[in-house]
Amino acid sequence: MRFYPAFKAAAEKTGIEWRPMDISDEGNPLWNVFSIEVVPTIIIFNDGKAVFRRDGVLGRGLSGKAIEETVEQMKLLSTTT
């Protein structure tokens, strides 16, 4: 729960399009499609292909530093396309 507001605030500053996905339903096929084992998991796509992934740590989520690094990766990837 703490992850989303922190990530949203950081990502919105980039101006890069992003979309959160709610996979709280254990029957959601995205768990298997993307081999998600921990929430939050961030997957960055470019032209429909996953190009970067950051998995949270079970019971801890993602640190502020991990969120910042992921947003920096988003910026980097957006400038290379």
mmCIF file of the N, C-alpha and C atoms, coordinates in Angstrom:
data_MODEL
# 
_entry.id   MODEL 
# 
loop_
_atom_site.group_PDB 
_atom_site.id 
_atom_site.type_symbol 
_atom_site.label_atom_id 
_atom_site.label_alt_id 
_atom_site.label_comp_id 
_atom_site.label_asym_id 
_atom_site.label_entity_id 
_atom_site.label_seq_id 
_atom_site.pdbx_PDB_ins_code 
_atom_site.Cartn_x 
_atom_site.Cartn_y 
_atom_site.Cartn_z 
_atom_site.occupancy 
_atom_site.B_iso_or_equiv 
_atom_site.pdbx_formal_charge 
_atom_site.auth_seq_id 
_atom_site.auth_comp_id 
_atom_site.auth_asym_id 
_atom_site.auth_atom_id 
_atom_site.pdbx_PDB_model_num 
ATOM 1   N N  . MET A 1 1  ? 0.803  -1.193  0.000   1.00 0.00 ? 1  MET A N  1 
ATOM 2   C CA . MET A 1 1  ? 0.000  0.000   0.000   1.00 0.00 ? 1  MET A CA 1 
ATOM 3   C C  . MET A 1 1  ? 0.855  1.271   0.000   1.00 0.00 ? 1  MET A C  1 
ATOM 4   N N  . ARG A 1 2  ? 2.007  1.223   0.651   1.00 0.00 ? 2  ARG A N  1 
ATOM 5   C CA . ARG A 1 2  ? 2.867  2.402   0.687   1.00 0.00 ? 2  ARG A CA 1 
ATOM 6   C C  . ARG A 1 2  ? 3.565  2.615   -0.646  1.00 0.00 ? 2  ARG A C  1 
ATOM 7   N N  . PHE A 1 3  ? 3.732  1.557   -1.406  1.00 0.00 ? 3  PHE A N  1 
ATOM 8   C CA . PHE A 1 3  ? 4.451  1.637   -2.669  1.00 0.00 ? 3  PHE A CA 1 
ATOM 9   C C  . PHE A 1 3  ? 3.753  2.546   -3.677  1.00 0.00 ? 3  PHE A C  1 
ATOM 10  N N  . TYR A 1 4  ? 2.462  2.350   -3.887  1.00 0.00 ? 4  TYR A N  1 
ATOM 11  C CA . TYR A 1 4  ? 1.759  3.028   -4.970  1.00 0.00 ? 4  TYR A CA 1 
ATOM 12  C C  . TYR A 1 4  ? 1.867  4.556   -4.922  1.00 0.00 ? 4  TYR A C  1 
ATOM 13  N N  . PRO A 1 5  ? 1.567  5.208   -3.793  1.00 0.00 ? 5  PRO A N  1 
ATOM 14  C CA . PRO A 1 5  ? 1.676  6.678   -3.790  1.00 0.00 ? 5  PRO A CA 1 
ATOM 15  C C  . PRO A 1 5  ? 3.101  7.163   -4.069  1.00 0.00 ? 5  PRO A C  1 
ATOM 16  N N  . ALA A 1 6  ? 4.092  6.455   -3.534  1.00 0.00 ? 6  ALA A N  1 
ATOM 17  C CA . ALA A 1 6  ? 5.487  6.862   -3.756  1.00 0.00 ? 6  ALA A CA 1 
ATOM 18  C C  . ALA A 1 6  ? 5.871  6.687   -5.222  1.00 0.00 ? 6  ALA A C  1 
ATOM 19  N N  . PHE A 1 7  ? 5.491  5.562   -5.813  1.00 0.00 ? 7  PHE A N  1 
ATOM 20  C CA . PHE A 1 7  ? 5.823  5.336   -7.211  1.00 0.00 ? 7  PHE A CA 1 
ATOM 21  C C  . PHE A 1 7  ? 5.065  6.308   -8.109  1.00 0.00 ? 7  PHE A C  1 
ATOM 22  N N  . LYS A 1 8  ? 3.788  6.512   -7.849  1.00 0.00 ? 8  LYS A N  1 
ATOM 23  C CA . LYS A 1 8  ? 2.970  7.415   -8.648  1.00 0.00 ? 8  LYS A CA 1 
ATOM 24  C C  . LYS A 1 8  ? 3.568  8.813   -8.664  1.00 0.00 ? 8  LYS A C  1 
ATOM 25  N N  . ALA A 1 9  ? 3.947  9.318   -7.495  1.00 0.00 ? 9  ALA A N  1 
ATOM 26  C CA . ALA A 1 9  ? 4.523  10.661  -7.406  1.00 0.00 ? 9  ALA A CA 1 
ATOM 27  C C  . ALA A 1 9  ? 5.813  10.760  -8.205  1.00 0.00 ? 9  ALA A C  1 
ATOM 28  N N  . ALA A 1 10 ? 6.664  9.755   -8.092  1.00 0.00 ? 10 ALA A N  1 
ATOM 29  C CA . ALA A 1 10 ? 7.943  9.770   -8.810  1.00 0.00 ? 10 ALA A CA 1 
ATOM 30  C C  . ALA A 1 10 ? 7.742  9.609   -10.316 1.00 0.00 ? 10 ALA A C  1 
ATOM 31  N N  . ALA A 1 11 ? 6.880  8.693   -10.726 1.00 0.00 ? 11 ALA A N  1 
ATOM 32  C CA . ALA A 1 11 ? 6.672  8.414   -12.154 1.00 0.00 ? 11 ALA A CA 1 
ATOM 33  C C  . ALA A 1 11 ? 5.980  9.573   -12.864 1.00 0.00 ? 11 ALA A C  1 
ATOM 34  N N  . GLU A 1 12 ? 5.051  10.230  -12.198 1.00 0.00 ? 12 GLU A N  1 
ATOM 35  C CA . GLU A 1 12 ? 4.327  11.328  -12.848 1.00 0.00 ? 12 GLU A CA 1 
ATOM 36  C C  . GLU A 1 12 ? 5.243  12.510  -13.159 1.00 0.00 ? 12 GLU A C  1 
ATOM 37  N N  . LYS A 1 13 ? 6.318  12.660  -12.424 1.00 0.00 ? 13 LYS A N  1 
ATOM 38  C CA . LYS A 1 13 ? 7.269  13.737  -12.687 1.00 0.00 ? 13 LYS A CA 1 
ATOM 39  C C  . LYS A 1 13 ? 8.015  13.531  -14.003 1.00 0.00 ? 13 LYS A C  1 
ATOM 40  N N  . THR A 1 14 ? 8.044  12.298  -14.500 1.00 0.00 ? 14 THR A N  1 
ATOM 41  C CA . THR A 1 14 ? 8.793  11.998  -15.722 1.00 0.00 ? 14 THR A CA 1 
ATOM 42  C C  . THR A 1 14 ? 8.035  12.379  -16.978 1.00 0.00 ? 14 THR A C  1 
ATOM 43  N N  . GLY A 1 15 ? 6.706  12.411  -16.901 1.00 0.00 ? 15 GLY A N  1 
ATOM 44  C CA . GLY A 1 15 ? 5.909  12.654  -18.094 1.00 0.00 ? 15 GLY A CA 1 
ATOM 45  C C  . GLY A 1 15 ? 5.783  11.424  -18.975 1.00 0.00 ? 15 GLY A C  1 
ATOM 46  N N  . ILE A 1 16 ? 6.281  10.288  -18.504 1.00 0.00 ? 16 ILE A N  1 
ATOM 47  C CA . ILE A 1 16 ? 6.225  9.038   -19.262 1.00 0.00 ? 16 ILE A CA 1 
ATOM 48  C C  . ILE A 1 16 ? 4.898  8.346   -18.965 1.00 0.00 ? 16 ILE A C  1 
ATOM 49  N N  . GLU A 1 17 ? 4.277  7.804   -19.991 1.00 0.00 ? 17 GLU A N  1 
ATOM 50  C CA . GLU A 1 17 ? 3.013  7.091   -19.810 1.00 0.00 ? 17 GLU A CA 1 
ATOM 51  C C  . GLU A 1 17 ? 3.260  5.816   -19.010 1.00 0.00 ? 17 GLU A C  1 
ATOM 52  N N  . TRP A 1 18 ? 2.423  5.588   -18.012 1.00 0.00 ? 18 TRP A N  1 
ATOM 53  C CA . TRP A 1 18 ? 2.519  4.367   -17.217 1.00 0.00 ? 18 TRP A CA 1 
ATOM 54  C C  . TRP A 1 18 ? 1.129  3.957   -16.766 1.00 0.00 ? 18 TRP A C  1 
ATOM 55  N N  . ARG A 1 19 ? 0.959  2.685   -16.509 1.00 0.00 ? 19 ARG A N  1 
ATOM 56  C CA . ARG A 1 19 ? -0.346 2.171   -16.108 1.00 0.00 ? 19 ARG A CA 1 
ATOM 57  C C  . ARG A 1 19 ? -0.194 1.154   -14.981 1.00 0.00 ? 19 ARG A C  1 
ATOM 58  N N  . PRO A 1 20 ? -0.866 1.381   -13.865 1.00 0.00 ? 20 PRO A N  1 
ATOM 59  C CA . PRO A 1 20 ? -0.853 0.374   -12.795 1.00 0.00 ? 20 PRO A CA 1 
ATOM 60  C C  . PRO A 1 20 ? -1.846 -0.743  -13.131 1.00 0.00 ? 20 PRO A C  1 
ATOM 61  N N  . MET A 1 21 ? -1.542 -1.934  -12.716 1.00 0.00 ? 21 MET A N  1 
ATOM 62  C CA . MET A 1 21 ? -2.445 -3.073  -12.898 1.00 0.00 ? 21 MET A CA 1 
ATOM 63  C C  . MET A 1 21 ? -2.758 -3.653  -11.530 1.00 0.00 ? 21 MET A C  1 
ATOM 64  N N  . ASP A 1 22 ? -4.025 -3.829  -11.233 1.00 0.00 ? 22 ASP A N  1 
ATOM 65  C CA . ASP A 1 22 ? -4.449 -4.439  -9.982  1.00 0.00 ? 22 ASP A CA 1 
ATOM 66  C C  . ASP A 1 22 ? -4.565 -5.943  -10.191 1.00 0.00 ? 22 ASP A C  1 
ATOM 67  N N  . ILE A 1 23 ? -3.677 -6.682  -9.556  1.00 0.00 ? 23 ILE A N  1 
ATOM 68  C CA . ILE A 1 23 ? -3.728 -8.141  -9.684  1.00 0.00 ? 23 ILE A CA 1 
ATOM 69  C C  . ILE A 1 23 ? -4.020 -8.782  -8.325  1.00 0.00 ? 23 ILE A C  1 
ATOM 70  N N  . SER A 1 24 ? -4.803 -8.073  -7.500  1.00 0.00 ? 24 SER A N  1 
ATOM 71  C CA . SER A 1 24 ? -5.100 -8.582  -6.163  1.00 0.00 ? 24 SER A CA 1 
ATOM 72  C C  . SER A 1 24 ? -5.917 -9.873  -6.198  1.00 0.00 ? 24 SER A C  1 
ATOM 73  N N  . ASP A 1 25 ? -6.614 -10.130 -7.283  1.00 0.00 ? 25 ASP A N  1 
ATOM 74  C CA . ASP A 1 25 ? -7.352 -11.375 -7.431  1.00 0.00 ? 25 ASP A CA 1 
ATOM 75  C C  . ASP A 1 25 ? -6.357 -12.490 -7.761  1.00 0.00 ? 25 ASP A C  1 
ATOM 76  N N  . GLU A 1 26 ? -6.266 -13.486 -6.896  1.00 0.00 ? 26 GLU A N  1 
ATOM 77  C CA . GLU A 1 26 ? -5.302 -14.571 -7.109  1.00 0.00 ? 26 GLU A CA 1 
ATOM 78  C C  . GLU A 1 26 ? -5.572 -15.352 -8.390  1.00 0.00 ? 26 GLU A C  1 
ATOM 79  N N  . GLY A 1 27 ? -6.779 -15.241 -8.939  1.00 0.00 ? 27 GLY A N  1 
ATOM 80  C CA . GLY A 1 27 ? -7.107 -15.932 -10.175 1.00 0.00 ? 27 GLY A CA 1 
ATOM 81  C C  . GLY A 1 27 ? -6.711 -15.153 -11.426 1.00 0.00 ? 27 GLY A C  1 
ATOM 82  N N  . ASN A 1 28 ? -6.166 -13.943 -11.234 1.00 0.00 ? 28 ASN A N  1 
ATOM 83  C CA . ASN A 1 28 ? -5.772 -13.120 -12.369 1.00 0.00 ? 28 ASN A CA 1 
ATOM 84  C C  . ASN A 1 28 ? -4.661 -13.822 -13.150 1.00 0.00 ? 28 ASN A C  1 
ATOM 85  N N  . PRO A 1 29 ? -4.824 -14.022 -14.453 1.00 0.00 ? 29 PRO A N  1 
ATOM 86  C CA . PRO A 1 29 ? -3.825 -14.733 -15.248 1.00 0.00 ? 29 PRO A CA 1 
ATOM 87  C C  . PRO A 1 29 ? -2.480 -14.009 -15.345 1.00 0.00 ? 29 PRO A C  1 
ATOM 88  N N  . LEU A 1 30 ? -2.435 -12.710 -15.028 1.00 0.00 ? 30 LEU A N  1 
ATOM 89  C CA . LEU A 1 30 ? -1.167 -11.982 -15.111 1.00 0.00 ? 30 LEU A CA 1 
ATOM 90  C C  . LEU A 1 30 ? -0.124 -12.521 -14.130 1.00 0.00 ? 30 LEU A C  1 
ATOM 91  N N  . TRP A 1 31 ? -0.575 -13.124 -13.022 1.00 0.00 ? 31 TRP A N  1 
ATOM 92  C CA . TRP A 1 31 ? 0.370  -13.748 -12.088 1.00 0.00 ? 31 TRP A CA 1 
ATOM 93  C C  . TRP A 1 31 ? 1.243  -14.759 -12.835 1.00 0.00 ? 31 TRP A C  1 
ATOM 94  N N  . ASN A 1 32 ? 0.609  -15.578 -13.646 1.00 0.00 ? 32 ASN A N  1 
ATOM 95  C CA . ASN A 1 32 ? 1.339  -16.626 -14.378 1.00 0.00 ? 32 ASN A CA 1 
ATOM 96  C C  . ASN A 1 32 ? 2.014  -16.097 -15.630 1.00 0.00 ? 32 ASN A C  1 
ATOM 97  N N  . VAL A 1 33 ? 1.331  -15.250 -16.358 1.00 0.00 ? 33 VAL A N  1 
ATOM 98  C CA . VAL A 1 33 ? 1.889  -14.731 -17.607 1.00 0.00 ? 33 VAL A CA 1 
ATOM 99  C C  . VAL A 1 33 ? 3.237  -14.070 -17.365 1.00 0.00 ? 33 VAL A C  1 
ATOM 100 N N  . PHE A 1 34 ? 3.361  -13.311 -16.277 1.00 0.00 ? 34 PHE A N  1 
ATOM 101 C CA . PHE A 1 34 ? 4.597  -12.585 -15.994 1.00 0.00 ? 34 PHE A CA 1 
ATOM 102 C C  . PHE A 1 34 ? 5.389  -13.163 -14.822 1.00 0.00 ? 34 PHE A C  1 
ATOM 103 N N  . SER A 1 35 ? 5.007  -14.378 -14.386 1.00 0.00 ? 35 SER A N  1 
ATOM 104 C CA . SER A 1 35 ? 5.717  -15.066 -13.287 1.00 0.00 ? 35 SER A CA 1 
ATOM 105 C C  . SER A 1 35 ? 5.892  -14.155 -12.068 1.00 0.00 ? 35 SER A C  1 
ATOM 106 N N  . ILE A 1 36 ? 4.808  -13.519 -11.673 1.00 0.00 ? 36 ILE A N  1 
ATOM 107 C CA . ILE A 1 36 ? 4.841  -12.608 -10.528 1.00 0.00 ? 36 ILE A CA 1 
ATOM 108 C C  . ILE A 1 36 ? 4.676  -13.427 -9.249  1.00 0.00 ? 36 ILE A C  1 
ATOM 109 N N  . GLU A 1 37 ? 5.599  -13.223 -8.333  1.00 0.00 ? 37 GLU A N  1 
ATOM 110 C CA . GLU A 1 37 ? 5.547  -13.920 -7.054  1.00 0.00 ? 37 GLU A CA 1 
ATOM 111 C C  . GLU A 1 37 ? 5.410  -12.958 -5.887  1.00 0.00 ? 37 GLU A C  1 
ATOM 112 N N  . VAL A 1 38 ? 5.787  -11.689 -6.110  1.00 0.00 ? 38 VAL A N  1 
ATOM 113 C CA . VAL A 1 38 ? 5.757  -10.687 -5.048  1.00 0.00 ? 38 VAL A CA 1 
ATOM 114 C C  . VAL A 1 38 ? 5.133  -9.412  -5.594  1.00 0.00 ? 38 VAL A C  1 
ATOM 115 N N  . VAL A 1 39 ? 4.292  -8.798  -4.783  1.00 0.00 ? 39 VAL A N  1 
ATOM 116 C CA . VAL A 1 39 ? 3.727  -7.502  -5.119  1.00 0.00 ? 39 VAL A CA 1 
ATOM 117 C C  . VAL A 1 39 ? 4.326  -6.495  -4.160  1.00 0.00 ? 39 VAL A C  1 
ATOM 118 N N  . PRO A 1 40 ? 4.857  -5.388  -4.612  1.00 0.00 ? 40 PRO A N  1 
ATOM 119 C CA . PRO A 1 40 ? 4.772  -4.915  -5.986  1.00 0.00 ? 40 PRO A CA 1 
ATOM 120 C C  . PRO A 1 40 ? 5.869  -5.507  -6.871  1.00 0.00 ? 40 PRO A C  1 
ATOM 121 N N  . THR A 1 41 ? 5.534  -5.645  -8.124  1.00 0.00 ? 41 THR A N  1 
ATOM 122 C CA . THR A 1 41 ? 6.479  -5.963  -9.181  1.00 0.00 ? 41 THR A CA 1 
ATOM 123 C C  . THR A 1 41 ? 6.259  -4.921  -10.256 1.00 0.00 ? 41 THR A C  1 
ATOM 124 N N  . ILE A 1 42 ? 7.341  -4.326  -10.729 1.00 0.00 ? 42 ILE A N  1 
ATOM 125 C CA . ILE A 1 42 ? 7.262  -3.337  -11.800 1.00 0.00 ? 42 ILE A CA 1 
ATOM 126 C C  . ILE A 1 42 ? 7.861  -3.955  -13.049 1.00 0.00 ? 42 ILE A C  1 
ATOM 127 N N  . ILE A 1 43 ? 7.115  -3.902  -14.128 1.00 0.00 ? 43 ILE A N  1 
ATOM 128 C CA . ILE A 1 43 ? 7.617  -4.371  -15.417 1.00 0.00 ? 43 ILE A CA 1 
ATOM 129 C C  . ILE A 1 43 ? 7.478  -3.223  -16.404 1.00 0.00 ? 43 ILE A C  1 
ATOM 130 N N  . ILE A 1 44 ? 8.574  -2.870  -17.041 1.00 0.00 ? 44 ILE A N  1 
ATOM 131 C CA . ILE A 1 44 ? 8.571  -1.792  -18.026 1.00 0.00 ? 44 ILE A CA 1 
ATOM 132 C C  . ILE A 1 44 ? 8.541  -2.431  -19.411 1.00 0.00 ? 44 ILE A C  1 
ATOM 133 N N  . PHE A 1 45 ? 7.609  -1.944  -20.221 1.00 0.00 ? 45 PHE A N  1 
ATOM 134 C CA . PHE A 1 45 ? 7.436  -2.451  -21.577 1.00 0.00 ? 45 PHE A CA 1 
ATOM 135 C C  . PHE A 1 45 ? 7.843  -1.401  -22.594 1.00 0.00 ? 45 PHE A C  1 
ATOM 136 N N  . ASN A 1 46 ? 8.357  -1.866  -23.692 1.00 0.00 ? 46 ASN A N  1 
ATOM 137 C CA . ASN A 1 46 ? 8.666  -1.007  -24.830 1.00 0.00 ? 46 ASN A CA 1 
ATOM 138 C C  . ASN A 1 46 ? 8.205  -1.754  -26.069 1.00 0.00 ? 46 ASN A C  1 
ATOM 139 N N  . ASP A 1 47 ? 7.313  -1.144  -26.830 1.00 0.00 ? 47 ASP A N  1 
ATOM 140 C CA . ASP A 1 47 ? 6.735  -1.787  -28.008 1.00 0.00 ? 47 ASP A CA 1 
ATOM 141 C C  . ASP A 1 47 ? 6.137  -3.155  -27.679 1.00 0.00 ? 47 ASP A C  1 
ATOM 142 N N  . GLY A 1 48 ? 5.476  -3.253  -26.521 1.00 0.00 ? 48 GLY A N  1 
ATOM 143 C CA . GLY A 1 48 ? 4.790  -4.480  -26.134 1.00 0.00 ? 48 GLY A CA 1 
ATOM 144 C C  . GLY A 1 48 ? 5.679  -5.563  -25.562 1.00 0.00 ? 48 GLY A C  1 
ATOM 145 N N  . LYS A 1 49 ? 6.977  -5.305  -25.420 1.00 0.00 ? 49 LYS A N  1 
ATOM 146 C CA . LYS A 1 49 ? 7.901  -6.305  -24.880 1.00 0.00 ? 49 LYS A CA 1 
ATOM 147 C C  . LYS A 1 49 ? 8.448  -5.830  -23.538 1.00 0.00 ? 49 LYS A C  1 
ATOM 148 N N  . ALA A 1 50 ? 8.535  -6.747  -22.587 1.00 0.00 ? 50 ALA A N  1 
ATOM 149 C CA . ALA A 1 50 ? 9.110  -6.421  -21.285 1.00 0.00 ? 50 ALA A CA 1 
ATOM 150 C C  . ALA A 1 50 ? 10.607 -6.169  -21.461 1.00 0.00 ? 50 ALA A C  1 
ATOM 151 N N  . VAL A 1 51 ? 11.065 -4.985  -21.031 1.00 0.00 ? 51 VAL A N  1 
ATOM 152 C CA . VAL A 1 51 ? 12.478 -4.632  -21.198 1.00 0.00 ? 51 VAL A CA 1 
ATOM 153 C C  . VAL A 1 51 ? 13.185 -4.394  -19.858 1.00 0.00 ? 51 VAL A C  1 
ATOM 154 N N  . PHE A 1 52 ? 12.423 -4.350  -18.777 1.00 0.00 ? 52 PHE A N  1 
ATOM 155 C CA . PHE A 1 52 ? 13.008 -4.147  -17.451 1.00 0.00 ? 52 PHE A CA 1 
ATOM 156 C C  . PHE A 1 52 ? 12.016 -4.644  -16.417 1.00 0.00 ? 52 PHE A C  1 
ATOM 157 N N  . ARG A 1 53 ? 12.557 -5.186  -15.347 1.00 0.00 ? 53 ARG A N  1 
ATOM 158 C CA . ARG A 1 53 ? 11.696 -5.713  -14.299 1.00 0.00 ? 53 ARG A CA 1 
ATOM 159 C C  . ARG A 1 53 ? 12.335 -5.455  -12.941 1.00 0.00 ? 53 ARG A C  1 
ATOM 160 N N  . ARG A 1 54 ? 11.493 -5.077  -11.975 1.00 0.00 ? 54 ARG A N  1 
ATOM 161 C CA . ARG A 1 54 ? 11.946 -4.899  -10.596 1.00 0.00 ? 54 ARG A CA 1 
ATOM 162 C C  . ARG A 1 54 ? 10.920 -5.578  -9.714  1.00 0.00 ? 54 ARG A C  1 
ATOM 163 N N  . ASP A 1 55 ? 11.320 -6.618  -9.008  1.00 0.00 ? 55 ASP A N  1 
ATOM 164 C CA . ASP A 1 55 ? 10.429 -7.342  -8.100  1.00 0.00 ? 55 ASP A CA 1 
ATOM 165 C C  . ASP A 1 55 ? 10.606 -6.834  -6.685  1.00 0.00 ? 55 ASP A C  1 
ATOM 166 N N  . GLY A 1 56 ? 9.500  -6.693  -5.979  1.00 0.00 ? 56 GLY A N  1 
ATOM 167 C CA . GLY A 1 56 ? 9.562  -6.322  -4.580  1.00 0.00 ? 56 GLY A CA 1 
ATOM 168 C C  . GLY A 1 56 ? 10.145 -7.461  -3.757  1.00 0.00 ? 56 GLY A C  1 
ATOM 169 N N  . VAL A 1 57 ? 10.448 -7.158  -2.517  1.00 0.00 ? 57 VAL A N  1 
ATOM 170 C CA . VAL A 1 57 ? 10.972 -8.145  -1.587  1.00 0.00 ? 57 VAL A CA 1 
ATOM 171 C C  . VAL A 1 57 ? 9.813  -8.593  -0.700  1.00 0.00 ? 57 VAL A C  1 
ATOM 172 N N  . LEU A 1 58 ? 9.626  -9.897  -0.593  1.00 0.00 ? 58 LEU A N  1 
ATOM 173 C CA . LEU A 1 58 ? 8.519  -10.449 0.181   1.00 0.00 ? 58 LEU A CA 1 
ATOM 174 C C  . LEU A 1 58 ? 8.514  -9.870  1.594   1.00 0.00 ? 58 LEU A C  1 
ATOM 175 N N  . GLY A 1 59 ? 7.388  -9.315  1.986   1.00 0.00 ? 59 GLY A N  1 
ATOM 176 C CA . GLY A 1 59 ? 7.224  -8.743  3.310   1.00 0.00 ? 59 GLY A CA 1 
ATOM 177 C C  . GLY A 1 59 ? 7.811  -7.347  3.469   1.00 0.00 ? 59 GLY A C  1 
ATOM 178 N N  . ARG A 1 60 ? 8.495  -6.839  2.427   1.00 0.00 ? 60 ARG A N  1 
ATOM 179 C CA . ARG A 1 60 ? 9.124  -5.525  2.529   1.00 0.00 ? 60 ARG A CA 1 
ATOM 180 C C  . ARG A 1 60 ? 8.759  -4.603  1.379   1.00 0.00 ? 60 ARG A C  1 
ATOM 181 N N  . GLY A 1 61 ? 8.345  -5.141  0.259   1.00 0.00 ? 61 GLY A N  1 
ATOM 182 C CA . GLY A 1 61 ? 7.978  -4.308  -0.891  1.00 0.00 ? 61 GLY A CA 1 
ATOM 183 C C  . GLY A 1 61 ? 9.197  -3.779  -1.621  1.00 0.00 ? 61 GLY A C  1 
ATOM 184 N N  . LEU A 1 62 ? 9.149  -2.510  -1.997  1.00 0.00 ? 62 LEU A N  1 
ATOM 185 C CA . LEU A 1 62 ? 10.255 -1.838  -2.679  1.00 0.00 ? 62 LEU A CA 1 
ATOM 186 C C  . LEU A 1 62 ? 10.668 -0.621  -1.873  1.00 0.00 ? 62 LEU A C  1 
ATOM 187 N N  . SER A 1 63 ? 11.945 -0.438  -1.724  1.00 0.00 ? 63 SER A N  1 
ATOM 188 C CA . SER A 1 63 ? 12.451 0.713   -0.978  1.00 0.00 ? 63 SER A CA 1 
ATOM 189 C C  . SER A 1 63 ? 12.317 1.974   -1.818  1.00 0.00 ? 63 SER A C  1 
ATOM 190 N N  . GLY A 1 64 ? 12.435 3.111   -1.159  1.00 0.00 ? 64 GLY A N  1 
ATOM 191 C CA . GLY A 1 64 ? 12.429 4.386   -1.873  1.00 0.00 ? 64 GLY A CA 1 
ATOM 192 C C  . GLY A 1 64 ? 13.535 4.438   -2.903  1.00 0.00 ? 64 GLY A C  1 
ATOM 193 N N  . LYS A 1 65 ? 14.703 3.896   -2.555  1.00 0.00 ? 65 LYS A N  1 
ATOM 194 C CA . LYS A 1 65 ? 15.827 3.868   -3.484  1.00 0.00 ? 65 LYS A CA 1 
ATOM 195 C C  . LYS A 1 65 ? 15.501 3.014   -4.709  1.00 0.00 ? 65 LYS A C  1 
ATOM 196 N N  . ALA A 1 66 ? 14.869 1.859   -4.502  1.00 0.00 ? 66 ALA A N  1 
ATOM 197 C CA . ALA A 1 66 ? 14.497 0.989   -5.620  1.00 0.00 ? 66 ALA A CA 1 
ATOM 198 C C  . ALA A 1 66 ? 13.485 1.672   -6.534  1.00 0.00 ? 66 ALA A C  1 
ATOM 199 N N  . ILE A 1 67 ? 12.557 2.419   -5.945  1.00 0.00 ? 67 ILE A N  1 
ATOM 200 C CA . ILE A 1 67 ? 11.579 3.151   -6.746  1.00 0.00 ? 67 ILE A CA 1 
ATOM 201 C C  . ILE A 1 67 ? 12.282 4.219   -7.581  1.00 0.00 ? 67 ILE A C  1 
ATOM 202 N N  . GLU A 1 68 ? 13.174 4.967   -6.965  1.00 0.00 ? 68 GLU A N  1 
ATOM 203 C CA . GLU A 1 68 ? 13.918 5.999   -7.697  1.00 0.00 ? 68 GLU A CA 1 
ATOM 204 C C  . GLU A 1 68 ? 14.732 5.392   -8.841  1.00 0.00 ? 68 GLU A C  1 
ATOM 205 N N  . GLU A 1 69 ? 15.405 4.279   -8.574  1.00 0.00 ? 69 GLU A N  1 
ATOM 206 C CA . GLU A 1 69 ? 16.205 3.617   -9.610  1.00 0.00 ? 69 GLU A CA 1 
ATOM 207 C C  . GLU A 1 69 ? 15.323 3.134   -10.760 1.00 0.00 ? 69 GLU A C  1 
ATOM 208 N N  . THR A 1 70 ? 14.144 2.642   -10.431 1.00 0.00 ? 70 THR A N  1 
ATOM 209 C CA . THR A 1 70 ? 13.218 2.158   -11.455 1.00 0.00 ? 70 THR A CA 1 
ATOM 210 C C  . THR A 1 70 ? 12.712 3.311   -12.309 1.00 0.00 ? 70 THR A C  1 
ATOM 211 N N  . VAL A 1 71 ? 12.387 4.426   -11.678 1.00 0.00 ? 71 VAL A N  1 
ATOM 212 C CA . VAL A 1 71 ? 11.929 5.600   -12.427 1.00 0.00 ? 71 VAL A CA 1 
ATOM 213 C C  . VAL A 1 71 ? 13.061 6.115   -13.320 1.00 0.00 ? 71 VAL A C  1 
ATOM 214 N N  . GLU A 1 72 ? 14.281 6.092   -12.835 1.00 0.00 ? 72 GLU A N  1 
ATOM 215 C CA . GLU A 1 72 ? 15.429 6.489   -13.673 1.00 0.00 ? 72 GLU A CA 1 
ATOM 216 C C  . GLU A 1 72 ? 15.564 5.554   -14.870 1.00 0.00 ? 72 GLU A C  1 
ATOM 217 N N  . GLN A 1 73 ? 15.334 4.268   -14.651 1.00 0.00 ? 73 GLN A N  1 
ATOM 218 C CA . GLN A 1 73 ? 15.385 3.300   -15.752 1.00 0.00 ? 73 GLN A CA 1 
ATOM 219 C C  . GLN A 1 73 ? 14.281 3.594   -16.763 1.00 0.00 ? 73 GLN A C  1 
ATOM 220 N N  . MET A 1 74 ? 13.094 3.987   -16.270 1.00 0.00 ? 74 MET A N  1 
ATOM 221 C CA . MET A 1 74 ? 12.004 4.367   -17.164 1.00 0.00 ? 74 MET A CA 1 
ATOM 222 C C  . MET A 1 74 ? 12.426 5.533   -18.054 1.00 0.00 ? 74 MET A C  1 
ATOM 223 N N  . LYS A 1 75 ? 13.063 6.543   -17.435 1.00 0.00 ? 75 LYS A N  1 
ATOM 224 C CA . LYS A 1 75 ? 13.508 7.705   -18.193 1.00 0.00 ? 75 LYS A CA 1 
ATOM 225 C C  . LYS A 1 75 ? 14.541 7.315   -19.235 1.00 0.00 ? 75 LYS A C  1 
ATOM 226 N N  . LEU A 1 76 ? 15.490 6.496   -18.830 1.00 0.00 ? 76 LEU A N  1 
ATOM 227 C CA . LEU A 1 76 ? 16.542 6.052   -19.745 1.00 0.00 ? 76 LEU A CA 1 
ATOM 228 C C  . LEU A 1 76 ? 15.952 5.291   -20.932 1.00 0.00 ? 76 LEU A C  1 
ATOM 229 N N  . LEU A 1 77 ? 15.057 4.378   -20.653 1.00 0.00 ? 77 LEU A N  1 
ATOM 230 C CA . LEU A 1 77 ? 14.451 3.589   -21.721 1.00 0.00 ? 77 LEU A CA 1 
ATOM 231 C C  . LEU A 1 77 ? 13.582 4.445   -22.626 1.00 0.00 ? 77 LEU A C  1 
ATOM 232 N N  . SER A 1 78 ? 12.963 5.476   -22.088 1.00 0.00 ? 78 SER A N  1 
ATOM 233 C CA . SER A 1 78 ? 12.101 6.318   -22.921 1.00 0.00 ? 78 SER A CA 1 
ATOM 234 C C  . SER A 1 78 ? 12.920 7.182   -23.879 1.00 0.00 ? 78 SER A C  1 
ATOM 235 N N  . THR A 1 79 ? 14.162 7.439   -23.553 1.00 0.00 ? 79 THR A N  1 
ATOM 236 C CA . THR A 1 79 ? 15.002 8.255   -24.445 1.00 0.00 ? 79 THR A CA 1 
ATOM 237 C C  . THR A 1 79 ? 15.705 7.431   -25.504 1.00 0.00 ? 79 THR A C  1 
ATOM 238 N N  . THR A 1 80 ? 15.686 6.112   -25.361 1.00 0.00 ? 80 THR A N  1 
ATOM 239 C CA . THR A 1 80 ? 16.374 5.259   -26.330 1.00 0.00 ? 80 THR A CA 1 
ATOM 240 C C  . THR A 1 80 ? 15.429 4.737   -27.407 1.00 0.00 ? 80 THR A C  1 
ATOM 241 N N  . THR A 1 81 ? 14.166 5.148   -27.350 1.00 0.00 ? 81 THR A N  1 
ATOM 242 C CA . THR A 1 81 ? 13.206 4.671   -28.367 1.00 0.00 ? 81 THR A CA 1 
ATOM 243 C C  . THR A 1 81 ? 12.826 5.778   -29.307 1.00 0.00 ? 81 THR A C  1 
# 
